[in-house]
Amino acid sequence: MKIQMIDNVNLEEYNNSKVVMIMATVPTQIRIDEELKKQAIELFGQLGTDISSATNMFLRQCVLRGGLLFNVELPNYKPEVCN
């Protein structure tokens, strides 16, 4: 499979036919703890991706599943266990 850019549009050649793939993106800013960001960049680098791609994967899965990929809940710990 050969990928080339023509006028900012990705063209993929697949079995001698050309398929145009267009994905509009918008810049987005979020605030993240500095240490958490460093750890995430390291992790995603080891996985062969980057923080932007990982964020897109997370958001796509949330949309596909209609919610978060994990439960959001308050822990119900007994105070004496935490001490």
DSSP file (Angstrom, degrees, kcal/mol; ACC not computed):
  #  RESIDUE AA STRUCTURE BP1 BP2  ACC     N-H-->O    O-->H-N    N-H-->O    O-->H-N    TCO  KAPPA ALPHA  PHI   PSI    X-CA   Y-CA   Z-CA
    1    1 A M              0   0    0      0, 0.0     2,-0.4     0, 0.0    13,-0.2   0.000 360.0 360.0 360.0 130.5    0.0    0.0    0.0
    2    2 A K  E     -A   13   0A   0     11,-1.0    11,-2.5     2,-0.0     2,-0.4  -0.928 360.0-162.1-112.9 132.4    1.4    3.4   -1.0
    3    3 A I  E     +A   12   0A   0     -2,-0.4     2,-0.3     9,-0.2     9,-0.2  -0.946  15.1 168.5-116.0 133.5    0.4    6.6    0.7
    4    4 A Q  E     -A   11   0A   0      7,-2.1     7,-2.8    -2,-0.4     2,-0.5  -0.971  29.9-125.4-140.3 157.3    0.9   10.0   -0.8
    5    5 A M  E     +A   10   0A   0     -2,-0.3     2,-0.4     5,-0.2     5,-0.2  -0.899  26.0 174.1-105.0 128.1   -0.2   13.6   -0.1
    6    6 A I  E >  S-A    9   0A   0      3,-2.1     3,-1.4    -2,-0.5    -2,-0.0  -0.974  77.0 -19.2-132.2 118.4   -1.8   15.6   -2.9
    7    7 A D  T 3  S-     0   0    0     -2,-0.4     3,-0.1     1,-0.3    -1,-0.1   0.889 125.8 -56.0  51.2  44.4   -3.2   19.0   -2.0
    8    8 A N  T 3  S+     0   0    0      1,-0.2     2,-0.4     0, 0.0    -1,-0.3   0.696 113.9 117.9  63.2  22.5   -3.3   18.1    1.7
    9    9 A V  E <   -A    6   0A   0     -3,-1.4    -3,-2.1    13,-0.1     2,-0.4  -0.980  65.4-126.5-119.3 130.4   -5.5   15.0    1.0
   10   10 A N  E     -AB   5  21A   0     11,-1.0    11,-2.2    -2,-0.4     2,-0.5  -0.610  24.5-167.3 -74.4 127.4   -4.2   11.5    1.7
   11   11 A L  E     -AB   4  20A   0     -7,-2.8    -7,-2.1    -2,-0.4     2,-0.5  -0.976   0.8-163.9-114.5 128.6   -4.4    9.2   -1.2
   12   12 A E  E     -AB   3  19A   0      7,-2.1     7,-2.3    -2,-0.5     2,-0.7  -0.942  10.3-147.0-111.3 131.1   -4.0    5.5   -0.7
   13   13 A E  E     +AB   2  18A   0    -11,-2.5   -11,-1.0    -2,-0.5     2,-0.4  -0.871  25.0 171.3 -95.4 120.1   -3.2    3.1   -3.6
   14   14 A Y  E >  S- B   0  17A   0      3,-2.7     3,-1.5    -2,-0.7    -2,-0.1  -0.966  70.4 -18.9-134.1 114.3   -4.8   -0.2   -2.9
   15   15 A N  T 3  S-     0   0    0     -2,-0.4    -1,-0.1     1,-0.3     3,-0.1   0.916 125.3 -56.1  51.7  48.5   -4.9   -2.9   -5.6
   16   16 A N  T 3  S+     0   0    0      1,-0.2     2,-0.4    -3,-0.0    -1,-0.3   0.573 118.0 107.8  63.4  12.1   -4.3   -0.2   -8.3
   17   17 A S  E <   -B   14   0A   0     -3,-1.5    -3,-2.7     2,-0.0     2,-0.5  -0.921  65.9-130.1-116.2 148.6   -7.4    1.8   -7.2
   18   18 A K  E     -B   13   0A   0     -2,-0.4     2,-0.5    -5,-0.2    -5,-0.2  -0.835  17.8-168.1-102.3 131.6   -7.1    5.1   -5.4
   19   19 A V  E     -B   12   0A   0     -7,-2.3    -7,-2.1    -2,-0.5     2,-0.5  -0.972  15.0-141.5-116.4 126.5   -9.1    5.7   -2.2
   20   20 A V  E     -B   11   0A   0     -2,-0.5     2,-0.5    -9,-0.2    -9,-0.2  -0.779  15.8-168.4 -91.3 126.1   -9.4    9.3   -0.9
   21   21 A M  E     +B   10   0A   0    -11,-2.2   -11,-1.0    -2,-0.5     2,-0.5  -0.963   7.2 179.0-116.6 118.4   -9.2    9.5    2.9
   22   22 A I        +     0   0    0     -2,-0.5     2,-0.4   -13,-0.1   -13,-0.1  -0.977   7.1 173.8-122.2 127.5  -10.1   12.8    4.5
   23   23 A M        -     0   0    0     -2,-0.5     2,-0.3     2,-0.0    -2,-0.0  -0.912  19.7-149.8-133.7 107.3  -10.1   13.5    8.2
   24   24 A A        -     0   0    0     -2,-0.4     2,-0.3     2,-0.0    -2,-0.0  -0.571  19.0-171.1 -74.8 135.2  -10.7   17.0    9.3
   25   25 A T        -     0   0    0     -2,-0.3    -2,-0.0     2,-0.0    -1,-0.0  -0.916  11.5-156.8-125.7 154.5   -9.0   17.9   12.6
   26   26 A V        -     0   0    0     -2,-0.3     2,-0.1     2,-0.0    -2,-0.0  -0.985  29.2-107.9-128.1 141.2   -9.2   20.9   14.9
   27   27 A P        -     0   0    0      0, 0.0     2,-0.4     0, 0.0    -2,-0.0  -0.457  39.5-172.3 -66.9 139.5   -6.6   22.0   17.4
   28   28 A T        -     0   0    0     -2,-0.1     2,-0.4     2,-0.0    -2,-0.0  -0.996  11.5-153.7-135.7 137.8   -7.7   21.4   21.0
   29   29 A Q        +     0   0    0     -2,-0.4     2,-0.3     2,-0.0     0, 0.0  -0.937  16.4 172.2-113.7 135.9   -6.1   22.4   24.2
   30   30 A I        -     0   0    0     -2,-0.4     2,-0.5     2,-0.0    -2,-0.0  -0.969  31.9-119.6-135.0 153.6   -6.5   20.6   27.5
   31   31 A R        +     0   0    0     -2,-0.3     2,-0.4     0, 0.0    -2,-0.0  -0.831  36.5 174.6 -96.2 127.7   -4.8   21.1   30.8
   32   32 A I        -     0   0    0     -2,-0.5    -2,-0.0     0, 0.0     5,-0.0  -0.986  40.3 -98.4-133.6 140.8   -2.9   18.0   32.1
   33   33 A D     >  -     0   0    0     -2,-0.4     4,-2.4     1,-0.1     5,-0.2  -0.353  36.4-128.0 -53.8 133.9   -0.7   17.6   35.1
   34   34 A E  H  > S+     0   0    0      1,-0.2     4,-2.1     2,-0.2     5,-0.1   0.894 106.2  45.7 -58.3 -45.6    2.9   17.9   33.9
   35   35 A E  H  > S+     0   0    0      1,-0.2     4,-2.4     2,-0.2    -1,-0.2   0.902 111.9  52.0 -66.8 -40.6    4.2   14.6   35.4
   36   36 A L  H  > S+     0   0    0      1,-0.2     4,-2.5     2,-0.2    -2,-0.2   0.903 108.8  51.3 -61.2 -41.1    1.1   12.7   34.1
   37   37 A K  H  X S+     0   0    0     -4,-2.4     4,-2.8     2,-0.2     5,-0.2   0.923 109.1  50.1 -62.8 -44.4    1.8   14.1   30.6
   38   38 A K  H  X S+     0   0    0     -4,-2.1     4,-2.1     1,-0.2    -2,-0.2   0.925 112.6  47.0 -58.9 -45.4    5.4   13.0   30.7
   39   39 A Q  H  X S+     0   0    0     -4,-2.4     4,-2.5     1,-0.2    -1,-0.2   0.895 112.8  49.1 -64.3 -40.3    4.4    9.5   31.7
   40   40 A A  H  X S+     0   0    0     -4,-2.5     4,-3.1     2,-0.2     5,-0.3   0.911 109.7  50.9 -67.1 -42.2    1.7    9.3   29.1
   41   41 A I  H  X S+     0   0    0     -4,-2.8     4,-2.0     2,-0.2    -1,-0.2   0.913 112.2  47.9 -60.8 -42.5    4.1   10.5   26.3
   42   42 A E  H  X S+     0   0    0     -4,-2.1     4,-2.0    -5,-0.2    -2,-0.2   0.938 113.9  46.6 -62.2 -48.0    6.6    7.8   27.4
   43   43 A L  H  X S+     0   0    0     -4,-2.5     4,-1.5     1,-0.2    -2,-0.2   0.944 113.7  46.5 -60.8 -50.2    3.9    5.1   27.5
   44   44 A F  H  <>S+     0   0    0     -4,-3.1     5,-3.1     1,-0.2     4,-0.3   0.850 109.2  56.1 -65.8 -32.5    2.4    6.0   24.1
   45   45 A G  H ><5S+     0   0    0     -4,-2.0     3,-1.2    -5,-0.3    -1,-0.2   0.910 106.6  49.9 -62.0 -41.9    5.9    6.2   22.6
   46   46 A Q  H 3<5S+     0   0    0     -4,-2.0    -1,-0.2     1,-0.3    -2,-0.2   0.808 110.1  51.6 -64.7 -29.3    6.6    2.6   23.8
   47   47 A L  T 3<5S-     0   0    0     -4,-1.5    -1,-0.3    -5,-0.2    -2,-0.2   0.458 120.7-110.7 -87.1  -1.4    3.2    1.6   22.2
   48   48 A G  T < 5S+     0   0    0     -3,-1.2     2,-0.2    -4,-0.3    -3,-0.2   0.742  85.6  87.8  81.7  23.7    4.2    3.3   18.9
   49   49 A T      < -     0   0    0     -5,-3.1    -1,-0.3    -6,-0.1     2,-0.3  -0.749  67.0-119.9-137.5-174.4    1.8    6.1   19.0
   50   50 A D     >  -     0   0    0     -2,-0.2     4,-2.6    -3,-0.1     5,-0.2  -0.781  33.1 -98.7-128.3 174.4    1.6    9.7   20.4
   51   51 A I  H  > S+     0   0    0     -2,-0.3     4,-2.2     1,-0.2     5,-0.2   0.842 120.4  53.1 -65.3 -33.9   -0.7   11.5   22.9
   52   52 A S  H  > S+     0   0    0      2,-0.2     4,-2.2     1,-0.2    -1,-0.2   0.939 112.0  43.9 -66.3 -46.8   -2.8   13.0   20.1
   53   53 A S  H  > S+     0   0    0      2,-0.2     4,-2.4     1,-0.2    -2,-0.2   0.902 113.6  51.2 -64.7 -41.2   -3.5    9.7   18.5
   54   54 A A  H  X S+     0   0    0     -4,-2.6     4,-2.5     2,-0.2    -1,-0.2   0.897 109.6  50.3 -63.8 -39.7   -4.2    8.0   21.9
   55   55 A T  H  X S+     0   0    0     -4,-2.2     4,-2.6    -5,-0.2    -1,-0.2   0.911 110.3  50.2 -64.1 -42.1   -6.6   10.8   22.8
   56   56 A N  H  X S+     0   0    0     -4,-2.2     4,-2.5     2,-0.2    -2,-0.2   0.900 110.2  50.1 -62.5 -40.5   -8.4   10.4   19.5
   57   57 A M  H  X S+     0   0    0     -4,-2.4     4,-2.3     2,-0.2    -2,-0.2   0.931 111.4  49.0 -62.3 -44.9   -8.7    6.6   20.1
   58   58 A F  H  X S+     0   0    0     -4,-2.5     4,-2.2     1,-0.2    -2,-0.2   0.939 113.1  46.2 -59.5 -48.8  -10.1    7.2   23.6
   59   59 A L  H  X S+     0   0    0     -4,-2.6     4,-2.3     1,-0.2    -1,-0.2   0.890 111.2  52.0 -64.8 -39.8  -12.7    9.7   22.3
   60   60 A R  H  X S+     0   0    0     -4,-2.5     4,-2.7     1,-0.2    -1,-0.2   0.914 110.3  48.7 -62.4 -41.8  -13.7    7.5   19.4
   61   61 A Q  H  X S+     0   0    0     -4,-2.3     4,-2.5     2,-0.2     6,-0.2   0.895 109.5  52.4 -65.8 -39.2  -14.3    4.5   21.8
   62   62 A C  H  X>S+     0   0    0     -4,-2.2     5,-1.9     2,-0.2     4,-1.3   0.928 112.6  45.2 -60.2 -44.7  -16.3    6.8   24.1
   63   63 A V  H  <5S+     0   0    0     -4,-2.3    -2,-0.2     2,-0.2    -1,-0.2   0.920 113.5  49.4 -65.9 -43.9  -18.5    7.8   21.3
   64   64 A L  H  <5S+     0   0    0     -4,-2.7    -2,-0.2     1,-0.2    -1,-0.2   0.883 118.7  38.7 -61.7 -39.1  -18.9    4.2   19.9
   65   65 A R  H  <5S-     0   0    0     -4,-2.5    -1,-0.2     2,-0.3    -2,-0.2   0.583 107.0-123.8 -89.8 -11.3  -19.8    2.9   23.4
   66   66 A G  T  <5S+     0   0    0     -4,-1.3     2,-0.3     1,-0.2    -3,-0.2   0.814  80.8  25.9  73.7  30.0  -21.9    5.8   24.4
   67   67 A G  S   <S-     0   0    0     -5,-1.9    -2,-0.3    -6,-0.2    -1,-0.2  -0.981 101.2 -41.5 170.8-174.4  -19.9    6.6   27.6
   68   68 A L        -     0   0    0     -2,-0.3     4,-0.1     2,-0.1    -9,-0.0  -0.316  46.5-123.7 -72.5 160.2  -16.6    6.3   29.3
   69   69 A L  S    S+     0   0    0      2,-0.1     2,-0.3   -11,-0.0    -1,-0.1   0.389  93.1  36.6 -86.0   3.5  -14.6    3.1   29.1
   70   70 A F  S    S-     0   0    0      0, 0.0     2,-0.2     0, 0.0    -2,-0.1  -0.963  94.6 -89.9-149.2 160.5  -14.5    2.7   32.9
   71   71 A N        -     0   0    0     -2,-0.3     2,-0.7     1,-0.0    -2,-0.1  -0.548  28.9-149.9 -75.5 138.0  -16.8    3.3   35.8
   72   72 A V        +     0   0    0     -2,-0.2     2,-0.3    -4,-0.1    -1,-0.0  -0.942  41.1 138.4-107.8 112.1  -16.7    6.7   37.4
   73   73 A E        -     0   0    0     -2,-0.7    -2,-0.0     0, 0.0     3,-0.0  -0.981  55.5-106.8-152.0 157.9  -17.5    6.3   41.1
   74   74 A L        -     0   0    0     -2,-0.3     2,-0.1     1,-0.0    -2,-0.0  -0.767  43.6-115.9 -86.0 131.4  -16.6    7.3   44.5
   75   75 A P        -     0   0    0      0, 0.0     2,-0.6     0, 0.0    -1,-0.0  -0.393  15.2-144.1 -67.1 145.9  -14.8    4.6   46.5
   76   76 A N        +     0   0    0     -2,-0.1     2,-0.3     2,-0.0    -2,-0.0  -0.572  38.6 159.1-110.3  66.1  -16.7    3.3   49.5
   77   77 A Y        -     0   0    0     -2,-0.6     3,-0.0     1,-0.0     0, 0.0  -0.629  43.8-119.3 -90.8 147.2  -13.7    2.7   51.9
   78   78 A K    >>  -     0   0    0     -2,-0.3     3,-1.5     1,-0.1     4,-1.1  -0.703  23.9-127.9 -79.6 135.1  -14.0    2.5   55.6
   79   79 A P  H 3> S+     0   0    0      0, 0.0     4,-0.8     0, 0.0     3,-0.3   0.834 107.4  58.0 -54.4 -35.5  -11.9    5.3   57.2
   80   80 A E  H 34 S+     0   0    0      1,-0.2     3,-0.1     2,-0.2    -3,-0.0   0.758 101.8  55.4 -69.8 -22.6  -10.1    2.8   59.5
   81   81 A V  H <4 S+     0   0    0     -3,-1.5    -1,-0.2     1,-0.2    -4,-0.0   0.836 104.4  53.7 -75.4 -32.9   -8.9    0.8   56.4
   82   82 A C  H  <        0   0    0     -4,-1.1    -1,-0.2    -3,-0.3    -2,-0.2   0.662 360.0 360.0 -76.2 -17.4   -7.3    4.0   54.9
   83   83 A N     <        0   0    0     -4,-0.8    -1,-0.2    -3,-0.1    -2,-0.1   0.470 360.0 360.0 -84.5 360.0   -5.2    4.8   58.0
